[in-house]
Amino acid sequence: MCGRSSLTKVEKEIEARFHATFYTEELVKYNPLPNYNVAPTHMVPVITSAEPDHLHIYRWGLIPFWAKDKAIGAKMINARVETLMDKSAFKKLLASQRCIVPMDGFYEWKTRGKLKTPFRIITTDQDIFSVAGLWDIWHVPDTGETLCSFTIITTPPNRLMEKIHDRMPAILLPENEKYWLDNEIKPVEALQMIIPYPAENMDAYEVSAKVNNVRVNDPTLILPVESSPEAIQTSLF
């Protein structure tokens, strides 16, 4: 799964990377940047197929339009690429409500016995990368207020990630981002863009266990720490 990430860049850097602009009122309301410890339920920048020229700020954890309670979002932070066409909650969204989620890293925990060691995984060929996702709009029953949310698509791991975890986020190749957001691209064609990112263009390093606490959010979280004896060797070579 992918349950923690980072986006440590500022507004202007993200806008330049995606040739899209934030709405000022959303930045004023949520002020999510930079975030060294992005977690489910956080408000996160996304770009949707409905408005590819703008960055919106949506809630991580998909709340389908038909949900009775927003608590369901905690169970829908990820969507496995293998079952997108089989699950009603995702199939419709795949056709017309795709999004990309900017990140500059994500965290995963390597389990060995009773020990869980946190790693930060980055791309080495781009400072900010995009992860494929799906979004929806939910209307709060009591107030009618709208809440936009998203889920992150995951894939089987590449050669780097398989040493750490059995899933990884669906990082898009930069040249495929505009096609993922193009609703003229049919779901079957869009799914062909969801492949494990090249391992040779990624790196992983151990980070402080402070990242385990979602209330901790500062630059020290993304600094490498000396690997513990129990930590695995993540080098590809």
Backbone torsions as a table, in degrees:
resi	resn	phi	psi	omega
1	MET	NA	171.4	172.0
2	CYS	-125.9	109.1	-175.2
3	GLY	-123.6	5.7	178.7
4	ARG	-157.4	140.1	-178.3
5	SER	-149.8	-174.2	176.6
6	SER	-142.8	150.0	170.7
7	LEU	-144.6	90.3	-170.3
8	THR	-94.3	2.7	179.7
9	LYS	-83.4	164.0	178.4
10	VAL	-97.5	170.2	-175.2
11	GLU	-47.2	-51.4	-174.2
12	LYS	-64.5	-36.4	178.9
13	GLU	-65.7	-39.9	-179.5
14	ILE	-70.5	-41.1	178.1
15	GLU	-61.7	-42.1	-179.7
16	ALA	-66.6	-39.2	-178.6
17	ARG	-63.9	-39.3	-173.9
18	PHE	-107.3	2.3	-179.4
19	HIS	51.8	46.3	-179.2
20	ALA	-141.8	157.0	-176.8
21	THR	-118.7	148.1	173.1
22	PHE	-79.8	152.0	167.4
23	TYR	-84.8	126.3	-175.0
24	THR	-56.5	-40.2	-176.9
25	GLU	-65.0	-30.4	178.1
26	GLU	-72.6	-39.6	177.5
27	LEU	-64.3	-39.8	178.8
28	VAL	-64.7	-39.6	-176.0
29	LYS	-72.8	-41.5	-172.0
30	TYR	-108.2	-32.6	180.0
31	ASN	42.6	62.7	-172.8
32	PRO	-89.5	0.8	-170.2
33	LEU	-116.7	146.3	-14.7
34	PRO	-76.3	160.5	-179.5
35	ASN	-133.1	114.5	-177.5
36	TYR	-90.0	-6.0	-175.2
37	ASN	-147.5	66.8	-179.2
38	VAL	-72.5	131.1	-177.2
39	ALA	-134.3	160.9	174.6
40	PRO	-52.5	144.4	-174.5
41	THR	83.0	-12.6	175.5
42	HIS	-68.5	153.0	173.3
43	MET	-88.0	123.8	-166.5
44	VAL	-130.7	141.9	175.3
45	PRO	-64.2	136.1	174.3
46	VAL	-142.2	159.7	170.9
47	ILE	-120.6	127.7	-175.3
48	THR	-105.4	162.0	176.2
49	SER	-66.8	-20.7	179.5
50	ALA	-75.6	-32.6	-179.1
51	GLU	-140.7	74.5	-175.9
52	PRO	-67.5	-11.7	179.8
53	ASP	-94.2	1.7	-178.2
54	HIS	-130.8	149.3	173.1
55	LEU	-99.9	124.6	174.6
56	HIS	-106.0	169.0	177.5
57	ILE	-121.0	108.7	-174.7
58	TYR	-115.9	163.5	-178.7
59	ARG	-85.4	131.9	178.7
60	TRP	-80.5	121.0	-176.9
61	GLY	123.0	99.3	-171.1
62	LEU	-63.2	128.1	172.4
63	ILE	-113.3	101.1	-177.6
64	PRO	-60.7	154.3	-177.1
65	PHE	-59.0	-25.8	-176.3
66	TRP	-90.2	-1.5	-175.5
67	ALA	-65.5	144.5	176.2
68	LYS	-86.7	-23.0	-175.4
69	ASP	-145.4	142.2	-178.0
70	LYS	-71.9	-9.8	-180.0
71	ALA	-60.7	-22.6	179.6
72	ILE	-61.2	-24.5	-178.7
73	GLY	-59.3	-30.2	179.9
74	ALA	-65.2	-23.0	-179.5
75	LYS	-96.1	-2.7	-174.5
76	MET	-127.9	44.7	177.3
77	ILE	-79.0	-25.1	179.5
78	ASN	-127.7	156.0	174.9
79	ALA	-136.6	121.9	-178.7
80	ARG	-72.3	129.9	-176.9
81	VAL	-60.8	-30.5	-176.4
82	GLU	-67.2	-22.0	-174.4
83	THR	-118.0	11.4	-177.4
84	LEU	-59.4	-38.2	-177.0
85	MET	-80.2	-10.2	-176.1
86	ASP	-99.2	-19.3	-175.1
87	LYS	-104.3	127.1	-174.8
88	SER	-60.5	-31.4	-178.7
89	ALA	-65.4	-24.5	-175.1
90	PHE	-109.8	-30.1	-172.0
91	LYS	-59.0	-46.1	-179.8
92	LYS	-65.4	-40.6	-179.0
93	LEU	-65.5	-33.8	-179.6
94	LEU	-62.0	-27.6	-178.0
95	ALA	-77.4	-34.8	-171.0
96	SER	-145.1	0.0	-177.1
97	GLN	-132.7	60.2	176.6
98	ARG	-92.8	154.8	178.3
99	CYS	-147.3	166.9	170.4
100	ILE	-121.7	144.9	-176.3
101	VAL	-117.1	111.3	179.2
102	PRO	-68.3	137.8	174.7
103	MET	-144.3	160.1	166.6
104	ASP	-122.6	9.4	174.7
105	GLY	174.9	162.1	171.4
106	PHE	-141.7	158.7	-177.4
107	TYR	-109.4	144.2	172.9
108	GLU	-145.1	152.7	-176.5
109	TRP	-109.5	125.6	174.6
110	LYS	-87.4	122.2	-179.5
111	THR	-96.7	127.2	176.3
112	ARG	-140.9	105.0	-172.8
113	GLY	66.8	-126.1	178.2
114	LYS	-94.8	-2.8	-176.6
115	LEU	-92.6	134.5	173.6
116	LYS	-119.4	116.6	-176.5
117	THR	-105.8	123.4	-178.9
118	PRO	-80.9	136.7	174.9
119	PHE	-123.3	148.0	169.9
120	ARG	-106.4	132.9	-178.1
121	ILE	-115.6	131.9	-177.4
122	ILE	-130.9	165.9	169.8
123	THR	-98.3	139.8	-177.3
124	THR	-94.6	-9.3	-177.9
125	ASP	-103.3	-2.5	176.0
126	GLN	-155.7	141.1	-177.0
127	ASP	-72.9	-34.1	177.2
128	ILE	-127.1	128.3	178.3
129	PHE	-116.9	169.6	-178.7
130	SER	-121.3	141.3	178.5
131	VAL	-113.8	136.3	-179.5
132	ALA	-72.0	138.3	178.8
133	GLY	-147.2	178.8	176.4
134	LEU	-129.8	146.9	-176.9
135	TRP	-131.7	162.2	177.6
136	ASP	-153.8	166.6	178.6
137	ILE	-116.4	128.6	179.3
138	TRP	-117.1	138.1	178.1
139	HIS	-101.5	120.9	-179.8
140	VAL	-62.0	121.6	-173.4
141	PRO	-54.5	-43.1	-173.5
142	ASP	-76.8	-33.5	-172.3
143	THR	-112.7	-19.4	-175.8
144	GLY	79.5	-2.1	178.0
145	GLU	-62.0	146.2	179.8
146	THR	-95.6	144.5	176.9
147	LEU	-132.1	118.0	-179.6
148	CYS	-95.4	136.0	-175.8
149	SER	-143.4	169.8	-177.3
150	PHE	-149.0	163.6	172.3
151	THR	-126.1	151.7	179.2
152	ILE	-99.6	131.5	178.3
153	ILE	-80.4	139.4	178.2
154	THR	-120.5	156.3	-179.8
155	THR	-128.4	170.1	167.6
156	PRO	-60.7	158.9	-174.2
157	PRO	-77.3	156.2	169.0
158	ASN	-88.2	-170.9	-174.7
159	ARG	-64.6	-30.5	177.6
160	LEU	-74.5	-49.9	-173.2
161	MET	-70.7	-27.4	-177.0
162	GLU	-65.0	-16.9	176.3
163	LYS	-80.2	-12.5	-176.6
164	ILE	-114.3	-45.1	-174.2
165	HIS	-154.0	163.7	-176.8
166	ASP	-93.1	3.9	175.5
167	ARG	-138.5	161.8	174.2
168	MET	-151.7	155.1	178.0
169	PRO	-66.2	151.3	-178.6
170	ALA	-80.9	84.5	178.9
171	ILE	-75.3	127.3	-178.4
172	LEU	-87.1	143.5	167.6
173	LEU	-65.4	139.8	-176.7
174	PRO	-52.7	-38.0	-178.3
175	GLU	-70.6	-12.5	-179.7
176	ASN	-98.5	-7.7	-175.2
177	GLU	-59.3	-47.1	-177.3
178	LYS	-66.3	-29.9	179.3
179	TYR	-76.0	-35.9	176.3
180	TRP	-61.0	-33.8	-179.3
181	LEU	-87.5	-2.0	-177.6
182	ASP	-90.9	111.0	-178.0
183	ASN	-70.2	-9.2	173.7
184	GLU	-74.0	-19.5	176.4
185	ILE	-79.6	120.7	-177.0
186	LYS	-69.5	155.4	-177.8
187	PRO	-52.5	-42.9	-178.6
188	VAL	-62.1	-39.3	178.5
189	GLU	-71.4	-39.1	179.8
190	ALA	-62.3	-38.3	-178.6
191	LEU	-65.1	-23.5	178.5
192	GLN	-67.7	-16.9	178.3
193	MET	-83.9	-11.0	-177.2
194	ILE	-91.9	92.9	178.9
195	ILE	-133.4	153.9	177.5
196	PRO	-58.9	133.3	-179.5
197	TYR	-63.7	145.5	-177.3
198	PRO	-56.2	125.7	-177.7
199	ALA	-62.0	-32.0	-178.7
200	GLU	-69.2	-12.2	178.1
201	ASN	-106.1	23.0	179.6
202	MET	-135.2	160.9	175.8
203	ASP	-144.1	155.7	179.0
204	ALA	-138.8	140.2	177.9
205	TYR	-147.0	150.8	-178.4
206	GLU	-71.3	141.3	177.8
207	VAL	-126.1	173.5	-176.9
208	SER	-64.8	145.2	176.1
209	ALA	-66.6	-6.0	176.5
210	LYS	-61.1	-24.5	-179.2
211	VAL	-65.0	-17.7	178.3
212	ASN	-61.5	-26.5	-176.9
213	ASN	-96.1	112.1	-176.2
214	VAL	-65.4	-16.3	179.2
215	ARG	-79.0	-14.7	176.8
216	VAL	-87.9	125.7	-176.1
217	ASN	-150.6	88.1	-179.7
218	ASP	-152.4	167.0	-173.9
219	PRO	-60.9	-19.7	-179.1
220	THR	-66.9	-18.6	-177.7
221	LEU	-66.7	-27.4	-175.5
222	ILE	-96.5	3.5	178.7
223	LEU	-82.2	139.5	176.9
224	PRO	-69.1	148.1	174.7
225	VAL	-119.5	162.4	178.8
226	GLU	-65.0	129.6	-176.3
227	SER	-63.9	137.1	176.3
228	SER	-74.6	157.7	-180.0
229	PRO	-56.8	-28.9	-176.5
230	GLU	-83.8	-13.8	-176.5
231	ALA	-70.2	148.8	-178.6
232	ILE	-81.9	160.6	172.9
233	GLN	-84.8	118.4	-176.1
234	THR	-99.0	-0.8	179.4
235	SER	-63.5	142.4	178.1
236	LEU	-79.2	-12.9	-171.0
237	PHE	-119.6	NA	NA
